[in-house]
Amino acid sequence: MLSNIKRSQAIVRDLHASEGEDFYSTALLGLLGSLSVHAGILEQKIMQLNHSNAIDTPTTILSTPLALSTEDFETQGDCDKKLNKNRETTITSTILKNGKFGFVDVIGLSEAKRSLHDSIIMPLEYPHLFLGGRKPWRRILLYGPPGTGKTRLAQAVCSEVNATFYCVSSADLVSSFIGESEKLVKELFYHACSQKGQS
């Protein structure tokens, strides 16, 4: 077990030396400190078992001395702040602000443009036409292979009605931290709901 910890320490030291981001560098330092503490405890137990007469004088032996201070370890609050900042950055990077990008900028797809205009833009611009028994469509699904203009059509609709357009792929929402992907989805919906106007 001690040899595994020492191997892990060497790997973490190598990773720490090559890591450029502060967030991961600090996490690796914390892991290194934890491994050193465990190695010291194991070495002390081994010494106690090997020299049963030396139990009276407690000794703390670390295989490799480290100059660690409390500044080397992040608190839970610091980690939460960095994760929140990463979440905000991810959300703001999904918002596309290309200025005025309307249906005239989309070439072809006349049937899809007409359907989108009738189902989304008309009810917002002329709500009096949809009073009484006449109701606009509640949903519309854009489907097709990649590169056929689905995202551009959605972006054009948002531009026509001055709504915020979020371009989110599954890669934007995946995180290696447990529970972070779910928080990101929640924050994204909260951000969209808190926008003025439509989004």
C-alpha positions in Angstrom: 0.0 0.0 0.0 2.8 2.4 0.9 4.5 1.7 -2.5 1.3 2.5 -4.3 1.0 5.8 -2.4 4.6 6.7 -3.3 3.9 5.9 -6.9 0.8 8.1 -6.8 2.8 10.9 -5.3 5.3 10.8 -8.1 2.5 10.8 -10.7 0.8 13.8 -9.0 4.1 15.7 -8.8 4.6 15.2 -12.5 1.0 16.3 -13.3 1.4 19.4 -11.0 4.7 20.4 -12.8 3.0 20.3 -16.2 -0.4 21.8 -15.2 -0.9 25.4 -16.2 -4.4 26.2 -14.8 -4.6 27.4 -11.2 -7.7 25.5 -10.4 -6.3 22.0 -11.3 -2.9 22.9 -9.9 -4.4 23.7 -6.5 -6.4 20.5 -6.6 -3.3 18.5 -7.4 -1.4 20.2 -4.5 -4.2 19.3 -2.1 -4.1 15.7 -3.3 -0.3 15.6 -2.9 -0.6 16.9 0.7 -3.3 14.3 1.4 -1.1 11.5 0.0 1.9 12.7 2.0 -0.2 12.6 5.2 -1.3 9.1 4.5 2.2 8.0 3.6 3.5 9.4 6.9 0.8 7.6 8.9 1.6 4.3 7.2 5.3 4.7 7.7 4.7 5.5 11.4 2.5 2.3 11.7 5.2 0.2 10.0 7.8 1.6 12.3 5.6 0.9 15.3 5.1 -2.7 14.2 8.8 -3.2 13.4 10.0 -1.7 16.6 7.5 -2.5 19.3 9.8 -0.9 21.9 9.8 2.5 20.2 6.1 3.1 20.9 6.9 5.5 23.8 8.5 8.0 21.5 6.1 9.0 18.7 7.8 9.7 15.5 6.4 11.3 12.3 8.3 10.3 9.2 7.4 11.6 5.8 9.0 9.9 2.8 9.5 13.2 1.1 9.3 16.5 3.0 6.9 19.1 1.5 6.7 22.8 2.1 3.0 23.1 2.2 1.0 25.9 3.8 -2.6 26.6 4.3 -2.5 28.8 1.2 -1.8 25.7 -0.9 -5.2 24.2 -0.2 -8.4 25.6 -1.5 -11.4 25.9 0.7 -14.8 24.6 -0.4 -15.9 28.2 -1.0 -13.0 28.9 -3.3 -13.9 25.8 -5.4 -17.5 26.8 -5.5 -16.6 30.3 -6.7 -14.5 28.9 -9.5 -17.2 26.5 -10.6 -19.8 29.3 -10.6 -17.5 31.5 -12.7 -16.9 28.6 -15.1 -20.7 28.1 -15.3 -21.3 31.8 -16.0 -18.6 31.7 -18.7 -20.1 28.7 -20.4 -23.6 30.2 -20.4 -22.5 33.6 -21.8 -20.5 31.8 -24.5 -23.7 30.0 -25.7 -25.4 33.3 -26.4 -25.0 34.4 -30.0 -25.1 38.1 -30.7 -24.7 38.6 -34.4 -26.7 41.7 -34.7 -29.5 41.7 -37.3 -29.7 38.3 -39.0 -33.1 37.8 -40.6 -34.8 35.5 -43.0 -33.5 37.4 -46.0 -30.0 36.2 -45.0 -31.0 32.5 -45.1 -30.8 31.2 -48.7 -33.5 28.8 -49.8 -35.6 26.9 -47.3 -38.7 28.9 -48.3 -41.2 26.4 -47.0 -39.5 26.2 -43.6 -39.2 30.1 -43.4 -42.9 30.5 -44.2 -43.9 27.9 -41.5 -41.7 29.6 -38.9 -43.0 33.1 -39.9 -46.6 31.9 -39.6 -46.2 30.0 -36.4 -43.8 32.3 -34.4 -43.5 35.7 -35.8 -47.1 36.4 -36.8 -48.6 35.7 -33.3 -46.0 38.0 -31.7 -46.3 40.8 -34.2 -50.1 40.6 -34.8 -51.7 39.0 -31.7 -55.1 40.4 -32.6 -55.3 38.0 -35.6 -55.2 35.0 -33.2 -58.2 36.0 -31.0 -61.2 33.7 -30.6 -61.0 30.2 -32.0 -57.8 30.9 -34.0 -54.7 29.7 -32.1 -51.1 29.7 -33.3 -49.0 26.5 -33.3 -47.6 25.7 -30.0 -44.5 23.8 -31.2 -42.4 23.4 -34.3 -39.6 20.9 -34.8 -36.7 21.5 -37.1 -35.1 18.3 -38.2 -32.6 17.2 -40.8 -28.9 16.2 -41.2 -26.2 18.5 -40.0 -25.5 21.6 -42.1 -29.0 22.0 -43.6 -29.7 25.4 -41.8 -31.7 24.4 -38.7 -29.5 26.6 -36.4 -29.5 29.5 -38.8 -33.3 29.4 -39.1 -33.7 29.4 -35.4 -31.1 32.3 -35.1 -33.0 34.2 -37.8 -36.3 33.8 -35.9 -34.8 35.1 -32.7 -33.3 38.0 -34.6 -36.7 38.8 -36.2 -38.5 38.9 -32.8 -35.5 40.5 -30.8 -35.1 37.4 -28.6 -31.9 36.0 -27.1 -30.6 33.0 -29.0 -28.7 30.3 -27.1 -26.6 27.9 -29.2 -25.9 25.0 -26.9 -24.5 21.6 -27.8 -24.2 18.6 -25.5 -20.4 19.2 -25.2 -21.1 22.6 -23.6 -23.1 20.9 -20.8 -20.8 18.0 -20.0 -18.5 18.4 -17.0 -16.1 16.1 -15.3 -17.3 17.2 -11.9 -20.1 15.3 -10.2 -23.4 17.2 -10.4 -21.9 20.1 -12.4 -23.7 19.2 -15.7 -27.1 19.3 -13.9 -26.2 22.6 -12.3 -25.2 24.0 -15.6 -28.5 23.0 -17.2 -30.4 24.6 -14.3 -28.4 27.8 -14.5 -28.9 27.9 -18.3 -32.7 27.7 -17.9 -32.6 30.3 -15.1 -30.6 32.7 -17.2 -33.0 32.2 -20.2 -36.0 32.8 -18.0 -34.5 35.9 -16.4 -33.8 37.7 -19.7 -36.0 40.6 -20.6 -38.2 40.0 -23.5 -38.2 36.5 -25.1 -35.5 34.0 -25.2 
